[in-house]
Amino acid sequence: MNFELSIHVYERLEERDIPIQILQLLLESPEQVLIQEDGTKVYQSRFLATNGKVYLLRAFINDSVALPRVKSLYKTSRLKKYWRAEDESNV
């Protein structure tokens, strides 16, 4: 599936030093897909950064348009806060 990236996402990639390849892997095969109340999908996957630390990459997707749009993106080390057990995932 192809995605359109917002300007905000390009800025976050640069500001947070997130390799675009990591984002591509997330969009192709997210470990989890959560659905927010407003219908926005949150793709998330864990990845190992160059500093040896595991982060969670979260991408917010609007797929109600012809070409799904990545609206926002961030990485966090707070995996326990956002990671959902398999039986808690909405998708």
Protein Blocks (a to p, Z undefined) as FASTA:
>chain_A
ZZdddfklmmmmmmnopafklmmmmmmmcfbdcddfkopacdddddddfkopacdddddd
dfkbfbacdfbdcddfklmlmpccfklpcZZ
